[in-house]
Amino acid sequence: MTIEAILIWIIVGGVAGWLAGTLVRGYGLGLVGNVVVGILGAFIASWLLPRIGVVFSLGNVLVTAIVYATIGAVVLLLLVGLVRRAR
């Protein structure tokens, strides 16, 4: 994996984590936490969305990656919120 690829992962993760934190109010985890949530969200979305039949391309690979990662990050933040409430 090249340095450029790692930087793209971090940027996509940061944008997706920020968007997810904005959409799911009250569950933001700060800058580093949002990047981690965005990257994990990309993994979750790439696994979950094709399994439920949601596969789309928005024409631009970067935009599609951000949308996928945001959807996965929202799912992850909602699960984190449920776990926090259960305690």
C-alpha positions, 0 to 999 in steps of 0.5 A: 500500500502506497503513501497516497493510498493511505492518505486517501483512506484517511481523508475518506475516513475523516470526511465520512466520520465527520458526515456520520457524526453530523447526521447522528447527533450526540455520537461524535468521537472527535477528530481521530475517532471520526477518522477511525469510525469512517474507515471502519464504516467503509469496511462495514458498508462494503460488507453489508450493502452488497449483502442486502442488495444495495450496490450503486456507483455515483460516477466518481470513485471517491464520491462513491467511497465517501458515501459508502463509508458514511453509510457504514459509519452511521450504522457503526455510530448507531450501534455504539449509541445503543451499546452506550445506552444499554450500560 
